[in-house]
Amino acid sequence: MSVAIIPKDVPVAITVVVGEAAPVMIYARTTAPTGHCPQCGQGGRRVHSRYWRQFQDLPWRTVPVQWRLECRKFWCDTPTCPQQIFCERLPPTWVRAHQQRTQAVWAMLTQWGWAARAADVARVATQQGLAVSADTVNRALRAAPDPVSPPVRVLGLDEWAKRKGATYATVLVDQERHRIVDVLVDDRPATVTAWLQAHPGIAVITRDRDEAFTAAIRAGAPTATPVADRFHLLQNLRAVLERTFTQHPPAAPAPSRAPTDPPTGPAGPGTPGARRRAARWDEVRTLVAAGMSLSAIARQLHLDRKTVHKYATATRCPLPPPRRTTAGAVRDWSARLDRRVHFTEPR
């Protein structure tokens, strides 16, 4: 059992495993005959005291696992060493000093963190028996080396606001794989040029219409084809349309006719809704004439009491309120846009 859950060359012996409830507790002790001082590197055999270390390991079939390891403190026998007492160190491939999780846990969080959001990784890991938070996943990613990315052929280049209106950086995105390649410390053309020169082979660069980035692309990747991306094209089109509409306000709308009172008689018999409404009105009037209360009628017909009251007090079948249609925002511009589309109006 110890061979299956403990890596090779780790001087640890399991004493007892408590698996009656989650988490599973594994009690163990270190078995190395000596410890090595972190200051002078000399081995020590004299045990000063013992203490317990507790850390998290990978779950067993969604069951959390906790280690409780009995470790030792040794006397350093080197007279000139400034550290007289030191704690024994475990192999760094298993668990490092002051860590509360094994290296296998950190490796799994890092691998998942490069593929999904930290919040999603934390939620899935907790469901699988590894209780972590999104901050823990972010710490694992910050401590891990950057993954090796394949060569980028189509690069997206844009500014990224560290502090909007004050401090900006540059974000670089692999447009074919939809992944962030790098984030530069600032948005200066010299920084972008240096990065492009260090990463040759880029064929297409999508960007906004910033002239500073244009000069940086020409200097750093002269063979690449600069392309204005779709987002900024639509954003520029919207700005032009808003500016045009503001400079040329629409003509005053024609005076509308005075509203007329809606008819009070019943609707035409050919409308299905009107026939249902008239039948319901007759039914309510019949039950009222029979002496039933409004609440009892509402319960029997599955209607709101306010609706029953309206039908009971109306001398004729009430009509629904007239619909008020609002003109669209482009109505005042439709004629002019048609002339522009058909090139009948000079620009």
Solvent accessible surface area in square Angstrom, and as a share of the most:
residue,aa,sasa,rsa
1,M,138,0.62
2,S,43,0.28
3,V,127,0.73
4,A,90,0.70
5,I,37,0.19
6,I,14,0.07
7,P,60,0.38
8,K,181,0.77
9,D,140,0.73
10,V,16,0.09
11,P,47,0.30
12,V,15,0.09
13,A,31,0.24
14,I,41,0.21
15,T,83,0.48
16,V,76,0.44
17,V,48,0.28
18,V,62,0.36
19,G,50,0.48
20,E,168,0.75
21,A,74,0.57
22,A,71,0.55
23,P,52,0.33
24,V,13,0.07
25,M,36,0.16
26,I,1,0.00
27,Y,61,0.23
28,A,2,0.02
29,R,110,0.40
30,T,8,0.05
31,T,61,0.36
32,A,22,0.17
33,P,99,0.62
34,T,32,0.18
35,G,3,0.03
36,H,117,0.52
37,C,3,0.02
38,P,67,0.42
39,Q,113,0.50
40,C,49,0.30
41,G,45,0.43
42,Q,104,0.46
43,G,39,0.38
44,G,1,0.01
45,R,169,0.62
46,R,133,0.48
47,V,63,0.36
48,H,76,0.34
49,S,41,0.27
50,R,140,0.51
51,Y,57,0.22
52,W,123,0.43
53,R,36,0.13
54,Q,90,0.40
55,F,2,0.01
56,Q,15,0.07
57,D,19,0.10
58,L,61,0.30
59,P,30,0.19
60,W,86,0.30
61,R,226,0.83
62,T,75,0.44
63,V,55,0.31
64,P,40,0.25
65,V,2,0.01
66,Q,38,0.17
67,W,1,0.00
68,R,75,0.27
69,L,0,0.00
70,E,41,0.19
71,C,0,0.00
72,R,25,0.09
73,K,64,0.27
74,F,0,0.00
75,W,84,0.30
76,C,14,0.09
77,D,80,0.42
78,T,36,0.21
79,P,134,0.84
80,T,124,0.72
81,C,12,0.07
82,P,118,0.74
83,Q,52,0.23
84,Q,123,0.55
85,I,61,0.31
86,F,3,0.01
87,C,39,0.23
88,E,11,0.05
89,R,121,0.44
90,L,16,0.08
91,P,31,0.19
92,P,83,0.52
93,T,111,0.65
94,W,9,0.03
95,V,0,0.00
96,R,127,0.46
97,A,43,0.34
98,H,174,0.78
99,Q,44,0.19
100,Q,130,0.58
101,R,40,0.15
102,T,1,0.01
103,Q,41,0.18
104,A,46,0.36
105,V,0,0.00
106,W,47,0.16
107,A,63,0.49
108,M,42,0.19
109,L,0,0.00
110,T,21,0.12
111,Q,128,0.57
112,W,80,0.28
113,G,8,0.07
114,W,94,0.33
115,A,77,0.60
116,A,52,0.40
117,R,159,0.58
118,A,19,0.15
119,A,47,0.37
120,D,36,0.19
121,V,5,0.03
122,A,11,0.08
123,R,127,0.46
124,V,64,0.37
125,A,0,0.00
126,T,69,0.40
127,Q,122,0.54
128,Q,83,0.37
129,G,8,0.08
130,L,1,0.01
131,A,64,0.50
132,V,16,0.09
133,S,58,0.37
134,A,34,0.26
135,D,94,0.49
136,T,5,0.03
137,V,0,0.00
138,N,54,0.28
139,R,114,0.42
140,A,4,0.03
141,L,35,0.18
142,R,176,0.64
143,A,91,0.70
144,A,23,0.18
145,P,116,0.73
146,D,122,0.63
147,P,71,0.45
148,V,150,0.86
149,S,62,0.40
150,P,65,0.41
151,P,122,0.77
152,V,17,0.10
153,R,126,0.46
154,V,21,0.12
155,L,0,0.00
156,G,6,0.05
157,L,3,0.02
158,D,45,0.23
159,E,65,0.29
160,W,125,0.44
161,A,41,0.32
162,K,102,0.43
163,R,173,0.63
164,K,180,0.76
165,G,69,0.66
166,A,67,0.52
167,T,63,0.36
168,Y,68,0.26
169,A,0,0.00
170,T,0,0.00
171,V,24,0.14
172,L,0,0.00
173,V,39,0.23
174,D,5,0.03
175,Q,61,0.27
176,E,82,0.37
177,R,103,0.38
178,H,152,0.68
179,R,139,0.51
180,I,114,0.58
181,V,40,0.23
182,D,54,0.28
183,V,67,0.39
184,L,16,0.08
185,V,109,0.63
186,D,30,0.15
187,D,45,0.23
188,R,148,0.54
189,P,55,0.35
190,A,72,0.56
191,T,26,0.15
192,V,1,0.01
193,T,20,0.11
194,A,60,0.46
195,W,22,0.08
196,L,2,0.01
197,Q,109,0.49
198,A,71,0.55
199,H,80,0.36
200,P,114,0.72
201,G,65,0.63
202,I,10,0.05
203,A,39,0.30
204,V,38,0.22
205,I,0,0.00
206,T,19,0.11
207,R,36,0.13
208,D,19,0.10
209,R,155,0.57
210,D,48,0.25
211,E,132,0.59
212,A,38,0.29
213,F,1,0.00
214,T,14,0.08
215,A,55,0.43
216,A,1,0.01
217,I,4,0.02
218,R,176,0.64
219,A,59,0.46
220,G,9,0.09
221,A,13,0.10
222,P,99,0.62
223,T,127,0.74
224,A,9,0.07
225,T,75,0.44
226,P,62,0.39
227,V,64,0.37
228,A,33,0.26
229,D,30,0.16
230,R,190,0.69
231,F,134,0.56
232,H,25,0.11
233,L,89,0.44
234,L,106,0.53
235,Q,94,0.42
236,N,47,0.24
237,L,97,0.48
238,R,163,0.59
239,A,47,0.37
240,V,68,0.39
241,L,78,0.39
242,E,91,0.41
243,R,128,0.47
244,T,42,0.24
245,F,69,0.29
246,T,109,0.63
247,Q,119,0.53
248,H,79,0.35
249,P,101,0.63
250,P,61,0.38
251,A,91,0.71
252,A,93,0.72
253,P,100,0.63
254,A,88,0.68
255,P,132,0.83
256,S,105,0.68
257,R,225,0.82
258,A,82,0.63
259,P,131,0.83
260,T,120,0.70
261,D,134,0.69
262,P,75,0.47
263,P,103,0.65
264,T,99,0.57
265,G,19,0.18
266,P,95,0.60
267,A,43,0.33
268,G,41,0.39
269,P,115,0.72
270,G,63,0.60
271,T,70,0.41
272,P,73,0.46
273,G,19,0.18
274,A,8,0.06
275,R,124,0.45
276,R,164,0.60
277,R,60,0.22
278,A,33,0.26
279,A,62,0.48
280,R,84,0.31
281,W,46,0.16
282,D,75,0.39
283,E,75,0.33
284,V,0,0.00
285,R,99,0.36
286,T,88,0.51
287,L,27,0.14
288,V,53,0.31
289,A,91,0.71
290,A,80,0.62
291,G,67,0.64
292,M,65,0.29
293,S,66,0.43
294,L,38,0.19
295,S,42,0.27
296,A,24,0.19
297,I,0,0.00
298,A,12,0.09
299,R,169,0.62
300,Q,100,0.44
301,L,23,0.11
302,H,166,0.74
303,L,45,0.22
304,D,86,0.45
305,R,129,0.47
306,K,165,0.70
307,T,41,0.24
308,V,0,0.00
309,H,91,0.40
310,K,106,0.45
311,Y,21,0.08
312,A,15,0.11
313,T,87,0.50
314,A,21,0.16
315,T,124,0.72
316,R,119,0.43
317,C,8,0.05
318,P,27,0.17
319,L,56,0.28
320,P,72,0.45
321,P,116,0.73
322,P,93,0.58
323,R,231,0.84
324,R,226,0.82
325,T,131,0.76
326,T,127,0.74
327,A,57,0.44
328,G,53,0.51
329,A,99,0.77
330,V,87,0.50
331,R,139,0.51
332,D,75,0.39
333,W,28,0.10
334,S,51,0.33
335,A,60,0.47
336,R,61,0.22
337,L,62,0.31
338,D,81,0.42
339,R,107,0.39
340,R,67,0.24
341,V,102,0.58
342,H,130,0.58
343,F,160,0.67
344,T,95,0.55
345,E,39,0.18
346,P,116,0.73
347,R,209,0.76
